[in-house]
Amino acid sequence: MFDFDEQRHLSEWNRKLHYGLRRLIAAPDVPRVAGQLVAEGIISAKERDELTARLARLVADPRLAPYFAEHLSVETEREILLGGVQVRPYRPDRVVLDRAGRRVTLLDFRLPPPQHAHRQALRNYATLFEQLGYEQVRGLIYYFETEEIVTV
C-alpha cells in the first residue's frame, strides 16, 4: 500500500537535505550548515541532530566522500554563462573542479526513481564543460532514499 503521509515526510526531508547540500562545501562544514538551517528557520532545532546525521552519512559515503574533501574547488547550483548569456536553465547541484583545472565532476541529488531526463540534463551540462576546455568531465546522480548513484 502507498502511504501518502510517509511519502510527504520523506519528500520534506529530502528537500531539507537539498538545502543543506547547497551550502555544504566540505564534509567538516556539516555542523555549521545545520546551524545555519536552524537559524534561517528551514529546519527546527529538534530536527538539527537528524539533519546533521543524514548529511554526515551522505558525505562519508565512500562513493561521494572524494567530492566533499577540503582541498577541492566547489561551486553549488551555479549556472554557466557563455557570452554573458545563460545557455540552459538547468544547473547541477554541485560542480567539483580539480586544482589543475583539467577535470570536473558534476553531482546532482534527486528523488527516486531514476529517470532518463535526469541523465540527459546532466549530460547536457557536461557538454558545456567540455566546450569550455575541460579534458575529463564526469557526472553523478545520487538518489535520496535508495542511495543509488548513476554515472553519466
C-alpha positions in Angstrom: 0.0 0.0 0.0 1.1 3.5 -0.8 1.4 5.7 2.3 0.9 9.3 1.3 1.9 10.7 4.7 5.2 8.7 4.7 6.0 9.9 1.1 5.3 13.5 2.2 7.6 13.1 5.2 10.4 11.7 3.0 9.9 14.4 0.4 10.2 17.1 3.1 13.4 15.5 4.5 14.9 15.3 1.0 14.1 19.0 0.4 15.8 19.9 3.7 18.9 17.7 2.8 19.0 19.5 -0.6 19.0 22.9 1.2 21.9 21.7 3.3 23.8 20.3 0.3 23.6 23.7 -1.4 25.5 25.3 1.4 27.9 22.4 2.1 31.4 22.9 0.6 33.4 20.3 2.5 32.5 17.4 4.9 33.6 19.3 8.1 31.0 22.0 7.3 28.1 19.7 8.2 27.5 21.1 11.8 27.9 24.7 10.6 25.4 24.2 7.8 22.9 22.5 10.1 23.2 25.5 12.4 22.5 27.9 9.5 19.4 26.0 8.5 18.1 26.2 12.1 18.9 30.0 12.2 17.1 30.5 8.9 14.0 28.6 10.0 14.4 25.9 7.3 14.6 23.2 10.0 13.6 23.2 13.6 16.1 22.9 16.5 14.6 19.4 17.1 15.5 18.4 13.5 19.1 19.6 13.7 20.6 16.3 15.0 18.8 14.2 12.4 19.8 16.5 9.6 23.4 16.5 10.8 23.4 12.7 10.9 21.9 12.4 7.4 24.3 14.9 5.8 27.3 13.3 7.7 26.3 9.9 6.4 26.0 11.2 2.8 29.4 12.9 2.8 31.0 9.9 4.4 29.7 7.5 1.7 32.9 6.2 0.1 31.4 6.9 -3.4 30.7 10.6 -2.5 33.4 11.4 0.1 36.0 12.4 -2.5 33.7 15.2 -3.7 33.4 16.7 -0.2 37.1 16.9 0.6 38.5 20.2 1.9 41.1 20.7 -0.9 38.6 20.9 -3.8 37.3 23.9 -5.7 33.5 23.6 -5.4 30.6 25.6 -6.9 27.0 24.8 -5.8 24.0 25.5 -8.0 25.8 27.7 -10.5 24.7 28.5 -14.0 27.1 28.6 -16.9 27.1 31.8 -19.0 28.5 31.8 -22.5 29.0 35.2 -24.0 27.2 36.7 -20.9 24.0 34.7 -21.7 22.6 31.8 -19.7 22.8 28.8 -22.0 20.3 26.5 -20.3 18.0 26.9 -17.3 19.5 23.8 -15.7 22.3 23.8 -13.2 23.8 20.8 -11.3 23.7 20.8 -7.5 27.5 20.6 -7.2 30.4 21.2 -9.5 33.7 19.9 -8.3 36.8 21.2 -10.1 40.3 19.7 -9.5 43.0 22.2 -8.7 44.8 21.7 -12.0 41.5 22.7 -13.8 41.5 19.8 -16.2 38.9 17.6 -14.6 35.4 18.4 -13.4 32.7 16.3 -11.7 29.1 17.3 -11.8 26.8 16.0 -9.0 23.1 16.1 -8.9 20.9 15.0 -5.9 17.4 13.7 -6.9 14.4 11.9 -5.7 13.9 8.4 -7.0 13.0 6.8 -9.3 15.9 7.4 -11.8 14.7 9.0 -15.0 16.2 9.5 -18.4 15.6 13.2 -18.1 17.9 13.4 -15.0 20.7 11.8 -17.0 20.0 13.9 -20.1 20.1 17.2 -18.1 23.4 16.3 -16.5 24.8 15.1 -19.9 23.9 18.5 -21.5 25.6 20.4 -18.7 28.7 18.2 -19.1 28.8 19.1 -22.8 29.1 22.8 -21.8 32.2 22.0 -19.6 33.7 20.1 -22.5 33.2 23.1 -24.7 34.9 25.2 -22.1 38.0 23.0 -22.4 37.8 20.6 -19.6 39.5 17.3 -20.6 37.7 15.0 -18.2 34.0 15.6 -17.4 32.1 13.2 -15.2 28.5 13.3 -13.9 27.0 11.5 -10.9 23.4 11.5 -9.8 22.7 10.5 -6.2 19.1 9.4 -5.4 17.9 10.1 -1.9 16.3 7.2 0.0 17.6 4.4 -2.3 21.2 5.9 -2.1 21.7 4.7 -5.7 24.4 6.5 -7.7 24.1 6.7 -11.5 27.2 7.7 -13.5 26.6 9.9 -16.5 
